[in-house]
Amino acid sequence: MVQTTERIASTASERYLLIYMIAVLVIVTTLVIIFFVVFLKRKNKLLLERVKQQQAFEAEIAQAQTETQEQTLKNIGWELHDNIGQLLSFASMQLSILKMQVADDVKDKFKDTSKALKESLAEVRQLSKTLNNEVVLNIGFEKSITNELNRLKKMKFTSAELKIIGDKIEFVNRKHEIIIFRILQEFLSNSVKYSEAKNLSISLDYQPNRLVITATDDGKGFDIDTVEKGSGLINMKSRAALVKAKLDLTSKPNEGVKLVIDYPFDKL
């Protein structure tokens, strides 16, 4: 009887000890899991903060570069309008005075020179306007593009057209208007210098929450892999990133170049 009682007591003690050990093991395991989860969350938070800081730093650098470029363009615009424009005006005036002092049979020889001077003066004044962001904002996004295309058409292109699809939506942030216009200017400038194109086309597709801009030329094109690291493309991509826009540039040899900018109005 006594042995039976002792055996029961021993069995109960072992059971309690086993339960205690299991409870301790569960508690320790739970604490380890909680610690591990907290550690991972903290680690992920620190990594996310580091990524955000890096992105913010890169955005500030890009913004500073863009502002510097804008100020430089503005200064060049002033120089063209005030200095070069005045010199061309003076030359045109002197030529007109000289034309009045020569014989009639000589006057016809001044026509081409006089015409070239007047066209150069008009070109300089028009170019100075597109380089000044205040002028671009004043005349508007679409009108600025039209003026730029008209200027290029007079220079060398058979056609340079702007197509508008949908109802116009105004930019909430006018700085974005300037940045996107500069991207298009970069594209057009490359077309002038390298494409040997005859026709340019830009379309503005106003959708409910976005503006999709497509710019194309029918020039000789290029191998996109060889121009990936070019400064022009880098400038366009960095400007697009500033306004949260997607930029896609595609081209193949002898197939022209196509630029698509997808600008979301709902991410302003």
C-alpha positions in Angstrom: 0.0 0.0 0.0 2.8 2.3 1.0 4.7 1.4 -2.2 1.7 2.1 -4.3 1.2 5.5 -2.7 4.9 6.4 -3.3 4.7 5.2 -6.9 1.6 7.4 -7.5 3.3 10.4 -5.9 6.4 9.8 -8.0 4.4 9.6 -11.1 2.5 12.8 -10.3 5.8 14.6 -9.6 7.3 13.4 -12.9 4.1 14.6 -14.7 4.3 18.0 -13.1 8.0 18.2 -13.9 7.3 17.3 -17.5 4.5 19.9 -17.7 6.8 22.5 -16.2 9.6 21.7 -18.6 7.2 21.8 -21.6 5.8 25.2 -20.4 9.3 26.6 -20.0 10.3 25.3 -23.4 7.2 26.9 -25.0 7.8 30.2 -23.2 11.5 30.2 -24.3 10.6 29.3 -27.9 7.9 32.0 -27.9 10.3 34.6 -26.6 12.9 33.6 -29.2 10.4 33.9 -32.0 9.1 37.2 -30.7 12.7 38.5 -30.4 13.5 37.2 -34.0 10.4 38.8 -35.4 11.1 42.2 -33.7 14.7 42.0 -34.8 13.6 41.4 -38.5 11.1 44.2 -38.3 13.7 46.6 -36.9 16.3 45.5 -39.5 13.8 45.9 -42.3 12.8 49.3 -41.0 16.4 50.4 -40.8 17.0 49.2 -44.4 13.9 50.9 -45.6 14.9 54.1 -43.9 18.3 53.8 -45.5 16.8 53.3 -48.9 14.5 56.2 -48.5 17.4 58.4 -47.3 19.4 57.4 -50.4 16.4 58.1 -52.7 15.8 61.4 -51.0 19.5 62.3 -51.4 19.5 61.3 -55.1 16.3 63.3 -55.6 17.9 66.3 -54.0 21.0 66.0 -56.2 18.8 65.6 -59.3 16.7 68.6 -58.3 19.8 70.7 -57.7 21.2 69.7 -61.1 17.9 70.5 -62.8 17.7 73.9 -61.1 21.3 74.7 -62.1 20.5 73.7 -65.6 17.4 75.8 -65.7 19.3 78.8 -64.4 22.0 78.2 -67.0 19.4 78.0 -69.8 17.8 81.1 -68.5 21.1 83.0 -68.5 21.8 81.8 -72.1 18.3 82.9 -73.1 18.9 86.4 -71.7 22.3 86.5 -73.5 20.7 85.5 -76.8 17.8 88.0 -76.5 19.7 91.0 -75.1 23.2 90.7 -76.6 23.1 88.6 -79.7 19.7 89.9 -80.6 20.9 93.5 -80.3 23.9 92.8 -82.4 21.8 91.2 -85.1 19.3 94.1 -84.9 22.2 96.6 -85.3 23.6 94.7 -88.2 20.2 94.6 -89.9 19.8 98.3 -89.4 23.2 99.1 -90.7 22.6 96.9 -93.8 19.3 98.8 -94.4 21.1 102.1 -94.2 23.8 100.9 -96.5 21.2 99.6 -98.9 19.7 103.1 -99.2 23.1 104.5 -100.2 23.9 102.3 -103.1 22.7 102.3 -106.7 19.5 100.5 -107.6 21.2 97.8 -109.6 23.2 96.9 -106.4 20.3 96.8 -104.0 19.1 93.5 -105.2 22.3 91.9 -104.0 21.4 92.9 -100.4 18.1 91.0 -100.4 19.5 87.6 -99.4 21.8 89.0 -96.7 19.0 91.1 -95.3 16.6 88.2 -95.3 19.1 85.9 -93.6 19.7 88.5 -90.9 16.0 89.0 -90.2 15.5 85.2 -90.1 18.5 84.8 -87.7 17.1 87.5 -85.5 13.7 85.9 -85.3 15.3 82.5 -84.7 17.4 83.9 -81.8 14.5 85.6 -80.2 12.3 82.4 -80.5 15.1 80.3 -79.1 15.6 82.7 -76.2 12.0 82.3 -75.2 12.1 78.5 -75.1 15.2 78.6 -72.8 13.5 80.8 -70.2 11.2 78.8 -68.0 9.2 81.9 -67.0 8.3 82.5 -70.7 7.4 78.8 -71.1 5.1 79.0 -68.1 3.5 82.2 -69.4 2.6 81.0 -72.8 1.7 77.5 -71.7 2.9 73.9 -72.2 1.2 73.1 -75.5 2.0 76.5 -77.1 5.6 76.1 -76.1 5.8 72.7 -77.8 4.1 74.2 -80.9 6.6 77.1 -81.0 9.5 74.7 -80.7 8.2 72.5 -83.5 7.6 75.5 -85.7 11.1 76.7 -85.1 12.6 73.3 -86.0 10.4 73.0 -89.1 11.8 76.3 -90.4 15.3 75.0 -89.8 15.3 71.6 -91.5 12.3 69.5 -91.2 9.6 68.8 -93.7 6.9 68.4 -91.0 6.9 68.9 -87.3 3.4 68.4 -85.9 1.7 68.4 -82.5 -1.4 66.2 -82.0 -3.6 66.6 -79.0 -5.9 63.8 -77.8 -8.6 64.2 -75.2 -9.5 67.2 -73.0 -6.7 69.2 -71.7 -5.8 68.8 -68.0 -3.8 71.6 -66.4 -0.6 70.7 -64.4 -1.2 71.2 -60.7 2.6 71.7 -60.2 3.8 74.1 -62.9 7.4 73.0 -62.3 6.5 69.6 -63.7 5.4 71.3 -66.8 8.9 72.8 -67.3 10.6 69.5 -66.5 8.6 67.6 -69.1 9.1 70.3 -71.7 12.9 70.1 -71.1 12.7 66.3 -71.7 11.0 66.9 -75.0 13.6 69.6 -75.9 16.3 67.1 -75.3 14.7 64.6 -77.6 14.2 67.2 -80.3 17.7 68.5 -79.9 19.1 65.0 -80.5 16.8 64.6 -83.5 18.3 67.8 -85.0 21.9 66.8 -84.3 21.9 63.1 -85.0 18.8 61.6 -86.6 18.9 63.0 -90.1 15.1 62.9 -89.9 12.7 64.8 -92.1 9.6 64.5 -90.0 8.9 65.0 -86.3 5.7 64.3 -84.4 4.6 64.8 -80.8 1.2 63.7 -79.4 -0.3 64.6 -76.0 -2.9 62.0 -74.9 -4.8 63.4 -72.0 -6.3 60.5 -70.0 -8.3 60.8 -66.7 -5.4 60.3 -64.4 -2.4 60.6 -66.7 -0.8 62.3 -69.6 0.9 60.1 -72.1 3.3 61.9 -74.4 4.7 60.3 -77.5 7.5 61.9 -79.6 8.9 60.3 -82.7 11.2 61.0 -85.6 11.8 59.1 -88.9 15.5 59.4 -88.8 18.3 56.8 -89.0 17.8 55.6 -85.5 20.4 53.9 -83.4 21.2 50.8 -81.4 19.7 51.5 -78.0 22.3 49.4 -76.1 25.1 51.7 -77.3 23.5 54.8 -76.0 22.2 53.6 -72.6 24.8 55.6 -70.7 24.7 58.7 -72.9 24.3 62.0 -71.0 21.2 63.0 -72.9 19.3 59.8 -71.9 20.6 60.1 -68.4 19.3 63.7 -68.2 15.9 62.7 -69.6 15.6 59.8 -67.1 16.6 61.9 -64.1 14.1 64.6 -65.0 11.4 62.0 -65.5 12.1 60.5 -62.1 11.7 63.9 -60.5 8.1 64.1 -61.6 7.3 60.4 -61.0 6.9 59.8 -64.7 7.8 56.6 -66.7 10.1 57.2 -69.6 10.7 54.7 -72.4 13.0 55.4 -75.3 13.1 52.9 -78.2 15.0 52.8 -81.4 16.5 50.5 -84.0 18.9 51.4 -86.9 17.0 52.9 -89.8 13.7 52.8 -87.9 13.7 56.2 -86.2 13.4 57.0 -82.5 10.3 56.9 -80.2 10.0 58.5 -76.8 7.1 57.8 -74.5 6.5 59.7 -71.3 3.8 58.4 -68.9 3.1 61.2 -66.5 0.6 60.4 -63.7 -1.6 63.3 -62.6 -2.7 61.4 -59.4 0.9 61.3 -58.0 1.5 65.0 -57.7 
